[in-house]
Amino acid sequence: MDARNPFFFYSKDLERYIEEVGEGAKKFLLVINKADYLTEELRVYWSKYFSEKKVDHIFFSALIEQEKMEQEVSDDEEAEEEQEEEHEEKANTEAA
């Protein structure tokens, strides 16, 4: 669900459908995406709202997760480059 307008995107019917079709084996978890658009105050407000309605929920930011993944890739690439440089230095030292 898009965090920018939870009232518009939340569907109680979908929650009921999951409960009916899953015959109790499926759990409904509301994922509130684009949480980076919300202030801390709004996250607290919506968390309280959905908790009072007994709706399990989490806040998620695809943008923040993408940035984390890109940083991990960058860190991995830097580590590989350092290992290659160390291997070259070792090979050069052994050759001398």
MILUM-734672 format. One record per atom (N, C-alpha, C): residue in one letter; atom name; x, y, z. Coordinates in pm, 1 decimal, padded with zeros to 6 digits. Example, Ala and Ser with C-alpha at 12.3 -4.5 7.8 and 13.67 -1.06 7.14 Angstrom:
BEGIN
residu|atome|xx|yy|zz
a|N|01319.0|-00569.0|00780.0
a|CA|01230.0|-00450.0|00780.0
a|C|01320.0|-00330.0|00780.0
s|N|01285.0|-00225.0|00708.0
s|CA|01367.0|-00106.0|00714.0
s|C|01290.0|00003.0|00787.0
REM end
This chain:
BEGIN
residu|atome|xx|yy|zz
m|N|00084.1|-00116.3|00000.0
m|CA|00000.0|00000.0|00000.0
m|C|00089.1|00123.1|00000.0
d|N|00048.1|00223.2|-00070.1
d|CA|00123.3|00348.2|-00079.9
d|C|00100.4|00432.6|00045.5
a|N|00209.3|00470.4|00110.4
a|CA|00201.3|00544.4|00236.7
a|C|00146.0|00685.0|00220.5
r|N|00146.9|00735.2|00098.5
r|CA|00104.0|00873.9|00080.2
r|C|-00044.8|00893.5|00103.8
n|N|-00124.1|00785.6|00091.7
n|CA|-00267.4|00798.3|00118.0
n|C|-00323.8|00663.2|00162.6
p|N|-00294.8|00623.0|00285.5
p|CA|-00339.2|00491.2|00332.9
p|C|-00489.9|00469.3|00328.5
f|N|-00569.9|00571.8|00352.2
f|CA|-00715.3|00553.4|00347.3
f|C|-00760.0|00513.2|00207.1
f|N|-00697.3|00567.8|00105.3
f|CA|-00735.6|00538.7|-00032.6
f|C|-00694.3|00398.1|-00075.0
f|N|-00574.2|00356.2|-00034.9
f|CA|-00519.2|00231.3|-00085.2
f|C|-00552.7|00107.9|-00000.6
y|N|-00587.9|00125.9|00125.5
y|CA|-00616.8|00011.5|00213.0
y|C|-00749.4|-00052.5|00173.8
s|N|-00749.4|-00185.3|00167.4
s|CA|-00870.7|-00257.2|00128.3
s|C|-00904.9|-00362.4|00233.7
k|N|-01007.5|-00336.5|00309.7
k|CA|-01056.8|-00433.3|00407.5
k|C|-01109.0|-00558.0|00335.6
d|N|-01164.7|-00539.3|00216.4
d|CA|-01214.4|-00653.8|00138.1
d|C|-01100.6|-00748.8|00102.6
l|N|-00984.8|-00695.5|00066.5
l|CA|-00870.1|-00780.6|00035.1
l|C|-00827.3|-00858.9|00158.4
e|N|-00826.3|-00792.5|00271.4
e|CA|-00790.9|-00860.6|00396.5
e|C|-00887.7|-00976.4|00423.6
r|N|-01017.6|-00952.4|00408.4
r|CA|-01117.4|-01057.5|00428.3
r|C|-01099.0|-01171.6|00328.6
y|N|-01071.5|-01136.7|00204.3
y|CA|-01052.2|-01237.1|00099.6
y|C|-00935.4|-01329.5|00133.8
i|N|-00825.6|-01271.9|00177.6
i|CA|-00708.2|-01352.0|00214.1
i|C|-00742.2|-01446.8|00328.8
e|N|-00813.7|-01397.4|00427.1
e|CA|-00853.5|-01481.6|00539.8
e|C|-00944.8|-01595.6|00494.0
e|N|-01038.6|-01566.4|00403.8
e|CA|-01132.0|-01669.0|00356.1
e|C|-01062.3|-01772.8|00269.2
v|N|-00985.9|-01727.5|00172.3
v|CA|-00919.9|-01818.5|00078.7
v|C|-00810.1|-01898.0|00148.4
g|N|-00739.2|-01831.9|00238.5
g|CA|-00630.6|-01899.5|00309.6
g|C|-00678.2|-01993.7|00417.3
e|N|-00806.3|-01992.8|00446.8
e|CA|-00865.7|-02078.6|00548.5
e|C|-00786.8|-02077.0|00679.2
g|N|-00742.1|-01958.5|00717.2
g|CA|-00667.3|-01944.0|00841.6
g|C|-00519.6|-01974.3|00830.6
a|N|-00476.9|-02030.7|00717.5
a|CA|-00335.2|-02064.9|00699.7
a|C|-00254.5|-01946.5|00647.6
k|N|-00322.5|-01846.0|00595.0
k|CA|-00255.3|-01727.4|00541.7
k|C|-00271.5|-01612.8|00640.2
k|N|-00166.3|-01534.6|00650.6
k|CA|-00170.7|-01419.6|00740.2
k|C|-00165.7|-01292.7|00656.8
f|N|-00248.7|-01198.7|00691.0
f|CA|-00252.3|-01070.0|00622.2
f|C|-00150.4|-00977.9|00687.3
l|N|-00059.0|-00924.5|00606.9
l|CA|00039.5|-00828.1|00653.8
l|C|00034.5|-00709.0|00560.6
l|N|00002.8|-00595.0|00614.1
l|CA|-00005.8|-00473.4|00535.7
l|C|00134.1|-00412.9|00525.1
v|N|00184.4|-00402.6|00403.3
v|CA|00314.8|-00341.7|00378.9
v|C|00289.6|-00199.4|00331.3
i|N|00333.4|-00105.8|00410.9
i|CA|00313.2|00035.3|00379.8
i|C|00440.2|00085.2|00312.1
n|N|00434.1|00092.6|00179.4
n|CA|00550.2|00129.3|00099.3
n|C|00561.7|00282.0|00087.5
k|N|00677.3|00324.9|00045.1
k|CA|00709.8|00466.8|00029.1
k|C|00706.6|00536.9|00164.3
a|N|00745.6|00464.0|00267.7
a|CA|00745.1|00519.0|00403.3
a|C|00841.8|00636.2|00416.6
d|N|00937.5|00645.6|00324.4
d|CA|01031.1|00757.6|00328.7
d|C|00960.4|00890.9|00300.5
y|N|00840.1|00886.4|00246.9
y|CA|00762.6|01008.7|00223.8
y|C|00694.4|01058.1|00352.0
l|N|00689.6|00974.3|00453.5
l|CA|00620.4|01010.0|00576.7
l|C|00716.8|01067.1|00680.1
t|N|00667.5|01162.2|00754.6
t|CA|00744.6|01210.8|00868.7
t|C|00735.1|01106.4|00980.1
e|N|00819.3|01119.3|01078.3
e|CA|00813.6|01028.3|01193.4
e|C|00676.0|01037.1|01259.7
e|N|00621.8|01158.3|01269.4
e|CA|00490.5|01176.9|01331.1
e|C|00381.6|01101.0|01255.0
l|N|00387.2|01105.8|01122.0
l|CA|00287.3|01033.8|01042.6
l|C|00304.3|00883.1|01053.9
r|N|00428.3|00835.5|01060.8
r|CA|00448.3|00690.9|01078.9
r|C|00390.3|00646.1|01213.2
v|N|00411.2|00726.1|01315.7
v|CA|00355.8|00693.1|01447.7
v|C|00202.7|00693.9|01441.0
y|N|00146.9|00794.8|01375.4
y|CA|00000.4|00804.7|01362.8
y|C|-00055.9|00681.3|01293.1
w|N|00001.2|00646.3|01175.8
w|CA|-00052.3|00532.8|01100.4
w|C|-00028.6|00401.0|01172.0
s|N|00082.4|00389.4|01239.3
s|CA|00108.6|00266.8|01314.6
s|C|00004.3|00249.8|01424.7
k|N|-00023.8|00356.8|01494.4
k|CA|-00125.5|00351.9|01600.0
k|C|-00262.4|00320.1|01539.5
y|N|-00294.5|00384.0|01428.3
y|CA|-00423.3|00362.4|01362.4
y|C|-00441.7|00214.9|01325.8
f|N|-00342.3|00156.5|01255.9
f|CA|-00356.9|00017.5|01213.0
f|C|-00347.4|-00079.7|01330.6
s|N|-00270.2|-00045.5|01431.6
s|CA|-00264.2|-00131.0|01551.3
s|C|-00399.9|-00135.1|01621.3
e|N|-00463.6|-00019.6|01631.3
e|CA|-00597.0|-00015.2|01693.0
e|C|-00698.3|-00096.9|01613.9
k|N|-00680.8|-00105.1|01482.7
k|CA|-00768.7|-00185.0|01396.4
k|C|-00725.8|-00332.0|01392.9
k|N|-00618.6|-00363.5|01467.5
k|CA|-00562.0|-00499.0|01473.4
k|C|-00516.4|-00548.9|01336.1
v|N|-00453.9|-00457.4|01261.9
v|CA|-00398.6|-00489.4|01130.5
v|C|-00246.0|-00496.6|01145.4
d|N|-00190.5|-00615.8|01122.8
d|CA|-00044.8|-00628.7|01124.9
d|C|00011.8|-00549.0|01008.5
h|N|00115.1|-00471.5|01035.2
h|CA|00168.1|-00383.7|00932.1
h|C|00317.2|-00358.4|00953.4
i|N|00382.3|-00322.4|00844.3
i|CA|00521.6|-00277.6|00850.6
i|C|00536.1|-00159.0|00755.7
f|N|00632.6|-00075.7|00784.9
f|CA|00665.7|00035.3|00696.3
f|C|00786.8|-00005.7|00614.0
f|N|00783.6|00028.9|00487.5
f|CA|00888.5|-00012.8|00396.0
f|C|00917.8|00099.9|00299.5
s|N|01044.3|00111.5|00261.4
s|CA|01082.7|00209.5|00160.6
s|C|01165.7|00139.1|00054.5
a|N|01107.1|00120.7|-00062.4
a|CA|01180.8|00058.5|-00172.3
a|C|01301.3|00143.9|-00210.0
l|N|01287.4|00274.6|-00201.9
l|CA|01397.9|00364.4|-00235.1
l|C|01515.5|00342.9|-00141.0
i|N|01488.7|00337.5|-00012.3
i|CA|01595.6|00316.9|00085.4
i|C|01658.9|00179.3|00067.1
e|N|01577.2|00077.7|00041.6
e|CA|01631.0|-00056.6|00019.6
e|C|01717.0|-00061.3|-00106.4
q|N|01675.5|00009.9|-00211.3
q|CA|01754.5|00015.6|-00333.8
q|C|01889.2|00081.7|-00306.8
e|N|01888.1|00188.8|-00229.4
e|CA|02012.5|00257.3|-00194.3
e|C|02104.3|00165.4|-00114.1
k|N|02047.5|00087.8|-00022.4
k|CA|02127.1|-00007.7|00055.1
k|C|02190.5|-00112.2|-00036.0
m|N|02111.1|-00164.1|-00130.2
m|CA|02162.7|-00265.6|-00222.2
m|C|02274.2|-00208.1|-00309.1
e|N|02256.4|-00087.3|-00357.3
e|CA|02359.7|-00023.9|-00439.9
e|C|02486.8|-00001.8|-00359.0
q|N|02472.2|00035.3|-00232.1
q|CA|02589.3|00054.9|-00146.5
q|C|02661.5|-00077.8|-00124.0
e|N|02585.1|-00184.4|-00103.3
e|CA|02646.4|-00316.4|-00085.7
e|C|02724.2|-00358.3|-00209.8
v|N|02667.1|-00334.4|-00326.9
v|CA|02736.4|-00367.3|-00452.4
v|C|02863.7|-00285.4|-00463.5
s|N|02854.7|-00158.3|-00433.1
s|CA|02971.2|-00070.4|-00438.4
s|C|03079.4|-00116.7|-00341.0
d|N|03038.7|-00153.1|-00220.2
d|CA|03133.2|-00202.0|-00120.1
d|C|03199.1|-00331.5|-00166.8
d|N|03120.7|-00420.3|-00226.7
d|CA|03174.4|-00547.2|-00277.5
d|C|03274.7|-00521.7|-00389.1
e|N|03242.4|-00429.1|-00477.3
e|CA|03333.8|-00397.2|-00587.5
e|C|03464.8|-00339.4|-00534.8
e|N|03455.7|-00251.5|-00435.2
e|CA|03576.5|-00194.1|-00375.2
e|C|03660.8|-00301.7|-00308.7
a|N|03596.2|-00394.6|-00239.6
a|CA|03668.8|-00503.1|-00173.3
a|C|03738.1|-00591.1|-00276.5
e|N|03671.8|-00618.9|-00387.1
e|CA|03732.5|-00699.7|-00494.0
e|C|03853.6|-00628.8|-00552.9
e|N|03841.1|-00498.7|-00574.4
e|CA|03953.1|-00421.3|-00628.6
e|C|04072.5|-00424.5|-00532.9
e|N|04045.2|-00410.6|-00403.4
e|CA|04152.6|-00415.6|-00304.4
e|C|04220.6|-00552.2|-00303.8
q|N|04140.7|-00658.3|-00314.4
q|CA|04197.1|-00793.2|-00318.2
q|C|04283.7|-00812.6|-00442.2
e|N|04238.1|-00760.4|-00556.4
e|CA|04315.3|-00771.4|-00679.4
e|C|04447.8|-00696.3|-00666.7
e|N|04443.6|-00576.7|-00606.9
e|CA|04565.6|-00497.5|-00587.7
e|C|04662.9|-00569.8|-00495.0
e|N|04610.4|-00627.7|-00387.6
e|CA|04695.5|-00702.1|-00294.6
e|C|04757.2|-00823.7|-00364.1
h|N|04678.0|-00891.8|-00446.3
h|CA|04727.8|-01008.8|-00518.9
h|C|04837.5|-00967.0|-00616.7
e|N|04818.6|-00855.4|-00686.0
e|CA|04919.5|-00805.4|-00779.5
e|C|05047.4|-00766.1|-00706.1
e|N|05033.2|-00699.7|-00591.2
e|CA|05150.2|-00659.6|-00512.9
e|C|05227.5|-00783.2|-00465.8
k|N|05154.2|-00882.8|-00420.9
k|CA|05216.9|-01007.2|-00374.3
k|C|05289.2|-01075.5|-00490.7
a|N|05225.1|-01079.4|-00607.1
a|CA|05285.9|-01142.6|-00724.3
a|C|05410.1|-01065.4|-00766.9
n|N|05406.2|-00935.0|-00761.6
n|CA|05521.5|-00852.1|-00797.4
n|C|05635.7|-00870.3|-00697.5
t|N|05601.7|-00883.0|-00569.0
t|CA|05704.4|-00902.2|-00465.3
t|C|05771.1|-01039.2|-00481.4
e|N|05692.2|-01140.2|-00511.8
e|CA|05746.2|-01273.3|-00528.4
e|C|05830.9|-01282.4|-00655.5
a|N|05795.6|-01205.8|-00757.7
a|CA|05868.9|-01208.9|-00884.0
a|C|06004.1|-01136.7|-00873.6
a|N|06014.9|-01043.4|-00777.9
a|CA|06137.2|-00964.7|-00763.7
a|C|06244.1|-01034.5|-00691.0
REM end
